[in-house]
Amino acid sequence: MSGDRPESDRRASAESAGGFRPLRTDLAPVVEAIRTAGASAFVAVGDRFDDGLRYLTRFAGPDRPYALVVVPSDDEAVDRAGRAVLCTPALFREQADREFVDAARDPDADAAAEGGARFHDGVVREVRTEGLGDHAGERAAAVVDDLVGGEESGEETDTGDGDRAVLTPASIAHDAAVYLERAGNDLASTDAVATARARKTPVEVDRIRRVQRATVEGLGRAEAVLAESEVVDGGADAAPAGGDRRPPLRWRGEPLTTERLRREVNRVLAAGGVRDAGNTVIGAGPSAADLHYVGDDPIRPGETVLLDVSPRGPDGYYGDATRTFVVDGDGGWERRAYVAVEAAREAALDEVEPGVPAKTVHGEAAAELTAYGFDPNADEDEAGFTHGTGHGVGVSLHESPSLSGAGELRPGHVVTVEPGVYDPDVGGVRLEDLILVTDDGYELLAEYPFGIVPERR
């Protein structure tokens, strides 16, 4: 199975004239979900930190709630699949028009086209700023009532009590749900948005690839610092007796710590046009067994240094990569763990292709680690493999699909492959790459070399 695609295929939808094609979300799956459920509308309420709402609207809006309402067309004679209304504060009207409406227009549409023909997915978009003093849930309810009309009022519907059926994400805020229900809407959750997000478009992949390139540049800076650092004791053969830890490495005349190393990584990320987003996780020695460590530890020779870098790009998409290094190691636990994890990574990647159950990838990684003597089902405070082999990455750092969950891999899935083993008393080793599932295998979205001993590259 090939892990690479021809360069021409990879770049077919990438940068042109120094930039990217605009991000546009296809709302047709939401319209279809409404119809399939026999519902009247779909409503999402959130703020700029709601990844699902940002995906649906491509609107980097305010930090206070706003709403999206989608209603299918019930008239086949009307030239549109449906309508989508973004309810936003008036101060953001111009931005919303630009990001939600204009960016979704079909650039190849006839200038005289009307209705849905003007938009890439046939869903007509508009922005409304009425009712600014009302809660976003109230504003959404008013739009539903306006778009759906009063024809259902007082009539028995699928809910059996005259209420309109309205789909929402399962994560909709309680207060927004209350306002919608008070307005006579019967709410039901849908996974249509999560399902659509799982399979990336070529334009989305371009964004993720850009962030992943910056991610591995950050790893490169960390490796360079470790390679330049100095051992100030007598070396691995002169380690202190009695289990005492060796003195910290020194870099540029000062003790090297995880915080100093993190700052170097984040500086490179910023230069690459991405934000660290508080996700540069660096552990050293025992703290390398902490999957989310962001504290400040001395970095010592002979101990694992685990670097997990997950920045976010300007369009909201994440990258994710991990490498592990040891300066002046003695070839003990850390070497055995590294060899095992490297083998588990290869075993997992060998299983990646469309149609393969996602959990098969995890199973192969776990089986390989078992063969090397590591517990594949360890709890977080135990020695062994303590997490799943991978997860989806997009506008959320963790999204569908999970390589430990149900379902099959499909072209367009972007997932991490990240086996690891940990010992809370010693440290941790993890190797992680971000891949795109393709029609015939997978593509590494950015490559970075392997090796437990840091090098100047």
C-alpha positions in Angstrom: 0.0 0.0 0.0 1.4 3.3 -1.0 1.6 6.2 1.5 2.1 8.8 -1.1 0.2 10.3 -4.0 1.7 11.9 -7.1 2.8 15.5 -6.5 0.4 16.8 -9.2 -2.5 15.1 -7.5 -1.6 16.5 -4.1 -1.4 20.0 -5.3 -4.3 20.0 -7.7 -6.5 22.0 -5.3 -3.8 23.7 -3.3 -2.4 27.2 -3.4 -2.8 29.3 -6.6 -1.3 32.7 -7.1 0.1 32.6 -3.5 -3.2 31.9 -1.8 -6.0 29.4 -1.2 -9.4 29.0 -2.6 -12.1 30.2 -0.2 -13.5 27.7 2.3 -17.2 26.9 1.6 -19.3 24.5 3.6 -21.9 22.4 1.7 -25.2 22.8 3.6 -26.9 20.3 1.4 -26.3 17.4 3.9 -28.0 19.5 6.6 -31.0 20.1 4.3 -31.2 16.4 3.5 -31.0 15.5 7.2 -34.0 17.8 7.8 -36.0 16.2 5.1 -35.1 12.6 6.2 -36.2 13.4 9.7 -39.4 14.9 8.6 -38.4 18.1 10.4 -39.1 21.7 9.6 -35.7 23.3 10.2 -32.2 23.0 11.7 -30.9 25.4 14.3 -27.4 25.9 15.7 -26.6 28.5 18.4 -23.1 29.3 19.6 -20.3 31.8 19.5 -16.9 32.1 17.8 -15.6 29.3 20.0 -18.2 26.8 18.7 -16.3 24.8 16.2 -19.4 23.3 14.6 -21.0 26.7 14.0 -17.8 28.1 12.6 -17.7 25.1 10.2 -21.3 25.6 9.1 -21.0 29.4 8.6 -17.3 30.1 8.0 -18.0 33.1 10.1 -15.4 34.0 12.7 -18.0 35.9 14.7 -18.4 37.6 18.1 -17.7 36.0 21.4 -21.4 36.2 22.3 -24.1 33.9 20.9 -25.4 34.0 17.4 -27.5 31.6 15.5 -27.8 29.7 12.2 -31.2 28.6 10.8 -31.5 26.2 7.8 -34.8 25.4 6.2 -35.3 23.2 3.1 -37.4 24.3 0.2 -40.8 22.7 0.1 -41.5 23.8 -3.5 -39.8 21.9 -6.3 -40.6 24.8 -8.6 -38.4 27.1 -6.5 -34.8 27.3 -7.7 -33.1 26.5 -4.5 -32.4 23.6 -2.2 -33.2 25.6 0.9 -32.5 28.8 2.8 -29.9 29.6 5.5 -30.1 32.6 7.8 -27.3 33.8 10.0 -28.6 35.9 13.0 -25.7 38.1 14.1 -25.1 41.4 15.9 -25.4 44.5 13.6 -21.7 45.4 14.3 -20.7 42.2 12.5 -23.1 42.6 9.5 -20.4 43.4 7.0 -18.1 40.6 8.1 -21.0 38.1 8.1 -22.1 39.1 4.6 -18.5 38.6 3.4 -17.7 35.3 5.1 -21.1 33.6 5.2 -22.9 34.9 2.0 -20.3 36.2 -0.5 -17.8 33.4 0.1 -20.6 30.8 -0.7 -21.5 32.3 -4.0 -20.7 30.2 -7.1 -18.1 32.1 -9.0 -19.1 30.3 -12.2 -22.8 31.1 -11.9 -24.4 33.2 -14.6 -24.6 36.8 -13.7 -28.3 36.7 -14.2 -28.8 33.6 -12.0 -31.3 33.9 -9.2 -32.1 32.0 -6.0 -30.0 28.9 -5.2 -28.2 29.0 -8.6 -26.1 31.8 -7.2 -24.7 29.6 -4.4 -22.4 26.6 -4.8 -24.7 24.2 -2.9 -28.1 25.6 -4.0 -28.8 26.9 -0.5 -29.6 30.6 -0.5 -27.9 32.5 2.3 -28.7 35.8 4.1 -27.8 37.7 7.2 -30.3 39.2 9.6 -29.7 41.6 12.5 -33.2 42.1 13.9 -34.0 41.6 17.6 -30.5 42.5 18.8 -31.7 42.7 22.5 -33.1 39.2 22.4 -31.3 35.9 23.1 -29.9 34.2 20.1 -32.3 31.3 20.7 -35.2 33.7 20.6 -34.0 35.2 17.4 -33.5 31.8 15.8 -37.1 30.8 16.9 -38.4 34.0 15.2 -36.6 33.1 12.0 -37.9 29.6 12.0 -41.4 30.9 12.4 -40.9 33.4 9.6 -39.3 30.9 7.1 -41.6 27.9 7.9 -44.7 30.1 8.2 -47.8 29.5 10.1 -49.1 26.6 7.9 -48.1 24.1 10.6 -49.5 26.0 13.5 -52.4 24.1 15.1 -51.9 21.1 12.8 -50.7 17.7 14.0 -47.1 17.0 13.0 -44.7 14.1 13.5 -44.4 15.1 17.2 -48.1 14.4 17.7 -48.8 17.6 19.6 -48.8 20.3 16.9 -45.1 21.4 17.6 -42.7 21.8 14.7 -39.8 19.3 14.7 -36.5 21.2 14.6 -33.1 19.5 14.4 -30.2 20.8 16.5 -26.6 19.6 17.3 -26.6 17.5 20.4 -24.4 20.1 22.1 -26.9 23.0 21.8 -26.8 25.1 24.9 -29.7 24.6 27.4 -30.9 28.2 27.4 -31.0 28.3 23.6 -33.0 25.0 23.6 -35.5 26.4 26.2 -36.2 29.5 24.0 -36.7 27.3 20.9 -39.1 24.9 22.8 -41.1 27.8 24.3 -41.7 29.0 20.7 -43.4 25.7 19.9 -40.5 23.7 18.5 -39.9 20.1 19.3 -36.1 19.5 19.3 -34.3 16.5 18.1 -30.5 16.1 17.9 -28.7 15.2 14.6 -25.2 14.1 13.9 -25.3 15.4 10.3 -22.8 18.1 11.0 -20.3 15.8 12.7 -20.6 13.4 9.9 -20.0 16.1 7.3 -17.1 17.4 9.2 -15.3 14.0 9.2 -14.7 14.0 5.5 -12.6 16.9 4.4 -12.8 18.6 1.1 -9.7 19.3 -1.0 -9.8 22.9 0.1 -10.0 21.9 3.8 -7.1 19.5 3.3 -5.0 22.4 1.8 -5.6 24.4 5.0 -4.6 21.4 7.3 -1.6 20.7 5.2 -0.4 24.3 5.6 -0.7 24.1 9.4 1.0 20.7 9.5 4.0 22.1 7.7 4.3 24.7 10.3 3.9 22.1 13.0 6.9 20.0 11.8 8.9 23.2 11.6 8.2 23.6 15.3 9.4 20.1 15.9 12.5 20.9 14.0 13.3 23.8 16.2 12.9 21.7 19.3 15.1 19.0 18.0 17.8 21.6 17.0 17.8 23.0 20.6 18.1 19.6 22.1 21.0 18.7 19.7 22.8 21.9 20.7 22.3 21.4 24.4 25.2 20.4 26.6 25.6 17.6 29.1 27.3 18.9 32.2 28.0 15.7 34.1 30.3 12.8 33.1 27.8 11.3 30.7 25.6 8.2 30.8 28.2 6.0 32.4 28.8 8.5 35.2 25.1 8.8 36.3 24.7 9.4 40.0 24.3 6.4 42.2 21.2 5.7 44.3 18.7 6.7 41.7 19.4 10.4 41.7 18.6 12.2 38.5 21.3 13.8 36.4 21.8 17.6 36.3 19.7 19.4 33.7 21.0 20.0 30.2 22.3 23.5 29.5 21.5 25.5 26.4 23.1 28.9 25.7 24.6 29.0 29.2 21.3 28.3 31.1 19.5 25.2 32.3 17.2 23.9 29.6 13.6 23.5 30.7 10.4 22.4 29.0 9.2 26.0 29.2 12.3 27.4 27.4 11.9 24.7 24.8 8.2 25.5 24.4 8.9 29.1 23.8 11.3 28.2 21.0 8.7 26.0 19.4 6.0 28.6 19.7 8.2 31.3 18.2 8.7 29.2 15.1 4.9 28.5 14.9 4.1 32.2 15.0 6.6 32.9 12.2 4.8 30.2 10.2 1.5 32.0 10.5 -0.2 29.7 13.0 -1.1 29.9 16.7 0.2 27.5 19.3 -3.3 27.7 20.9 -1.9 26.6 24.2 -1.3 23.1 22.7 2.5 22.8 22.7 2.8 19.9 25.1 6.4 19.1 26.2 7.2 16.7 29.0 10.6 15.5 30.2 11.3 12.4 32.3 8.2 11.4 34.4 6.2 14.4 33.1 6.5 12.9 29.6 4.0 10.3 30.7 1.5 13.1 31.3 -0.5 13.3 28.0 -1.3 17.0 28.5 1.7 18.4 30.4 2.3 22.2 30.0 4.3 22.8 33.1 8.0 23.7 33.6 10.4 20.8 34.2 14.1 20.6 33.9 15.2 18.6 30.8 17.8 16.1 31.9 20.1 13.8 29.9 19.1 10.2 29.6 15.4 11.0 30.0 12.7 11.1 27.4 11.6 14.5 26.0 8.1 14.2 24.5 7.0 17.0 22.1 3.3 17.1 21.1 2.7 20.2 18.9 -0.9 21.0 17.8 -1.2 24.6 16.5 -4.2 26.2 14.9 -4.2 28.1 11.6 -5.9 31.3 10.7 -9.0 29.5 9.2 -9.5 27.5 12.4 -7.9 24.2 11.2 -5.4 22.3 13.4 -2.2 20.4 12.8 -0.9 17.7 15.1 2.5 15.9 15.4 4.6 14.3 18.1 8.2 13.2 18.4 10.3 11.9 21.3 14.0 12.4 21.9 16.6 11.4 24.5 19.9 13.3 24.9 22.8 11.0 26.0 20.6 8.0 26.7 21.9 4.6 28.0 19.7 2.5 25.6 17.5 1.2 28.4 13.7 1.5 28.8 13.5 4.5 26.5 15.2 2.7 23.6 13.0 -0.4 23.9 9.9 1.8 24.1 10.9 3.8 21.0 11.5 0.7 18.9 8.1 -0.7 20.0 6.3 2.5 19.2 7.9 2.9 15.9 6.9 -0.7 15.0 3.3 0.0 16.2 3.1 3.1 14.0 4.1 1.1 10.9 1.7 -1.7 11.8 -1.1 0.9 12.1 -0.3 2.6 8.9 -0.2 -0.7 7.0 -3.9 -1.1 7.8 -5.1 2.4 6.5 -7.2 2.3 3.4 -10.9 3.0 2.6 -13.3 0.5 4.0 -11.2 -0.7 6.8 -12.9 -0.6 10.2 -11.3 2.3 12.2 -10.8 0.1 15.2 -8.7 -2.3 13.2 -5.9 0.3 13.0 -5.9 0.6 16.8 -6.0 -3.1 17.2 -2.9 -3.6 15.1 -0.9 -0.9 16.9 -2.0 -2.4 20.3 -1.0 -5.9 19.1 2.5 -4.8 18.1 3.0 -3.1 21.5 1.9 -6.3 23.2 4.5 -8.2 21.2 7.2 -5.9 22.7 5.9 -6.6 26.2 3.9 -3.4 26.9 0.4 -3.5 28.3 -2.0 -2.4 25.5 -4.9 -1.5 27.9 -3.2 0.4 30.6 -4.9 3.1 32.7 -3.4 6.6 32.7 -1.6 6.0 36.0 -0.2 2.7 34.8 2.7 1.7 32.6 1.8 0.8 29.0 -0.4 2.1 26.1 -3.0 4.4 27.7 -4.9 6.0 24.8 -6.4 5.3 21.4 -4.2 5.2 18.3 -5.7 8.2 16.7 -8.5 10.7 16.1 -9.9 13.0 13.5 -8.5 16.5 13.1 -10.1 19.6 11.6 -11.7 22.7 13.0 -11.5 20.8 16.3 -8.3 19.2 17.5 -10.3 16.0 18.3 -13.2 15.1 16.1 -14.6 12.2 14.2 -13.5 9.6 13.3 -11.8 7.9 16.2 -9.5 5.0 15.4 -10.8 3.3 18.5 -14.5 3.7 17.5 -17.1 2.3 15.2 -17.3 3.0 11.5 -15.0 2.6 8.5 -12.3 4.8 7.1 -13.3 6.8 4.1 -11.5 9.0 1.6 -11.3 12.5 3.0 -10.8 11.4 6.6 -7.9 13.3 8.3 -6.6 11.4 11.3 -3.7 11.1 13.6 -1.7 7.9 14.0 -0.1 8.1 17.4 0.8 5.0 19.3 2.7 5.5 22.6 3.9 3.8 25.8 4.3 5.4 29.1 5.7 4.7 32.6 4.7 7.4 35.2 8.0 6.7 37.0 10.2 7.0 34.0 8.7 8.9 31.1 6.9 8.4 27.8 7.4 7.7 24.1 4.9 8.7 21.4 5.3 9.1 17.6 2.5 10.9 15.8 1.8 11.9 12.3 -1.3 13.4 10.6 -2.6 11.5 7.5 -5.2 11.9 4.8 -7.1 8.8 3.9 -7.1 8.6 0.1 -8.8 6.4 -2.5 -6.0 3.9 -2.4 -4.3 4.3 1.0 -3.1 7.4 2.8 -0.9 10.5 2.4 1.3 12.0 5.1 0.3 15.6 5.3 3.8 16.6 6.3 6.8 14.5 6.9 9.4 14.7 9.7 12.3 12.3 10.3 12.5 9.7 13.1 15.3 9.0 15.5 15.5 9.0 19.3 18.8 10.9 19.3 18.3 14.6 18.4 20.2 15.9 15.4 21.0 19.2 13.7 19.1 18.9 10.4 
